[in-house]
Amino acid sequence: MNKKYSLIVVLLVMMSMPIISQPTTDNSESEKTEIKQKMPQFPGGDVAFYDFLDKNVKLPSGFDKEKYLNEHHNQFVPISVGFTVDTDGSIINVKVIDGDDENLKNKAKEIVEKMPKWEPGYQNGSPIKVEFAIPIRFNLM
C-alpha cells in the first residue's frame, strides 16, 4: 500500500514537470511591440508648475469680486484652459474651454500663454504634440 502512494506521488511530480518548465510568454522579437512614451513636463516639474501658477494667478484689474460673490456665492472661480505642448515645448493653441466671467477667462488664457517652454513629449524617440487641459482657479478671498 505504501508503494502505491509512492508511485502516485512520483507520477504526479513527473507529470507536472513539463508544465512547470513550459514558457508562459512568447519572447520572439517579431511579435514584440513596445511603445516608449514620455509626457511633456513643465520645466522644474510639478512643484515649479504650481509655483508659476501661485505667482501669476491674480484677479485682473477692474474685476468686481464683490459683485461676483453676490451673484455666484463661490469663493473659487475655476476657468478651464486647453493648450498644446508643441514638439519644441512651445505652448500653442491656447483656448478657454469653460468659465463664467469674460475678464477671468481672458486672464486665464494670458497666464497659460506666458508659460515658459515645456520639456516636450516623446513617443518612440520622436518629439510629439500633446494636448492638455488645466483648471486655473481664481481665489476671491
C-alpha positions, 0 to 999 in steps of 0.5 A: 500500500505504501508503494502505491502512494509512492508511485502516485506521488512520483507520477504526479511530480513527473507529470507536472514537470513539463508544465512547470518548465513550459514558457508562459510568454512568447519572447520572439522579437517579431511579435514584440511591440513596445511603445516608449512614451514620455509626457511633456513636463513643465520645466522644474516639474510639478512643484515649479508648475504650481509655483508659476501658477501661485505667482501669476494667478491674480484677479485682473484689474477692474474685476468686481469680486464683490459683485461676483460673490453676490451673484455666484456665492463661490469663493473659487472661480475655476476657468478651464484652459486647453493648450498644446505642448508643441514638439519644441515645448512651445505652448500653442493653441491656447483656448478657454474651454469653460468659465463664467466671467469674460475678464477671468477667462481672458486672464486665464488664457494670458497666464497659460500663454506666458508659460515658459517652454515645456520639456516636450513629449516623446513617443518612440524617440520622436518629439510629439504634440500633446494636448492638455487641459488645466483648471486655473482657479481664481481665489476671491478671498 
